[in-house]
């Protein structure tokens, strides 16, 4: 069984709260404070989960510099006061950064009983197959 340390449990909670505040910030018409707080919690939670050095290495790998640049530029633009533009740029960077994990996520979702049945729908199946073959896991 996979053991999870106390720091990783805290990181999972911080990341979850970060995602919640990002969602809440978008619901409240791109509230700058909620989006900034969500970004802060998400990145600090990721640091708790995988460690500071591995987080730094993840964001600043040679082939992910462009993706990280978009992600952090989006966060900076949100902090400057243009949340809609910042979130669009940040979302693009997030998609580029974490697109290597999409095949793993899709395979996991296919194994869940109720959600897995949704992948039998031709349109969703075609989209999922395209996402699975798009980027190899790095």
N, C-alpha and C positions, 0 to 999 in steps of 0.2 A: 504494500500500500504506500501511497505517496505521502510523505510527512511534510507538513507545512509549519514553518516556524511562526512564532508570535509576530515577528516583524512582517512576514508575508501576509499574515491575517490582517494586520493593520493596513498594509498596502492594498489588499483586496477591498477593504472598506473604504479607503480613501479614493481608490479608482472608481468604485461604485458611486460614491457621493459626487465625485467629479462629473461622471456621466449624467447623474441626476441633475446637478446644477446647470450643466450645459443644456440639457433638455428643458429645464425650467426657464433658462435664459432665452431660449428660442421661442418657447410658448408665450412669454411675456414680451413679445415683439423685440427680440434681440436686446435685452437689457444688458448693458455693458458690464455692470458689477457682477451679476450672476454668471455671465460668460467668463469673465476674468477669474472669478473664484473657482469655477468648474475646471478651467484650464490648469490653474495652480494645483488643485486637488488631484487631477488626473496625472499630471507629470510627477508630483510627489508620490502618489500611490504606485506608479510604475517604478520609481526609484526604490521604494520599499520592497516591492515584489522581487525585482531582479538584481538590486544593488546599484549603488551609484556608478561604479566603474562600468558595469555592463550596460547601464542606461546611456552613459556617455558614449560608449563604443557603438551602441545601437544607432543613436542619432547621428553620429559623426563618422560613419564608415564612408569610404571614398565614393562608392556608388550610390549612397543615400544623401549626399550633401545637398543636392537640388531639392529632394523631398523635404529634408529637414529645414532647408531655407524657406520653403513655402509655408511649412507648418509654423515655425517660429515667427516669420514675418506676419502671418495671419494673427497670431496671438498679440504681437506688438501693435498691429493696426486696430485690433479690438480695444486694447488699452488706450490708444490715442483718441478713441471716440467714434470710430466708424465700424460698428459691430457687424453690419450686414456684409460689407466688403471683406472685412477681416475673417468672418466665418467662412465665406466662400473660398478664400485663399487657404485658410487653415484646413478646410475639408478636403480640398484638392491635395494638399501636402499629406494629410492623414491617410487618404486613399493610396497615394504613392508609397508611403512608408509601410503601411500594414497590408498591402496587397499580396505580399508573399504568404500571409497567413490565411487568405481566403480559401484555398483548397482544403486546408485542415478544418476550417470552420464549416465548410459545406459538407464535407464527409461526416463530421460530427452531427450536424443537423439531419442528415439523411438517416442516421441510426436512431433518432428519437421517434417513437411510435407515431404520434399524431402529426408532428411537423414533417417527418419523413415522407408521409403520404402526399404532402403538397408538392414534393419534387416529382411526382408522377404526372402532374399537369404539364402538357407539352411546352407552353411558353416559359414556365418557371424552370423546367428541366433544361431547355435550350440555353437560357440565361446562366444557369448554374454550371453547365458544361463549359460554356465560354469563360466564366470566371475561374473555373478549376484549371483550365489549360492556359490561362493568360500569363501567369508569372510563376516560376518555380520558387519553392521555399528557400529563402536565403538565410 
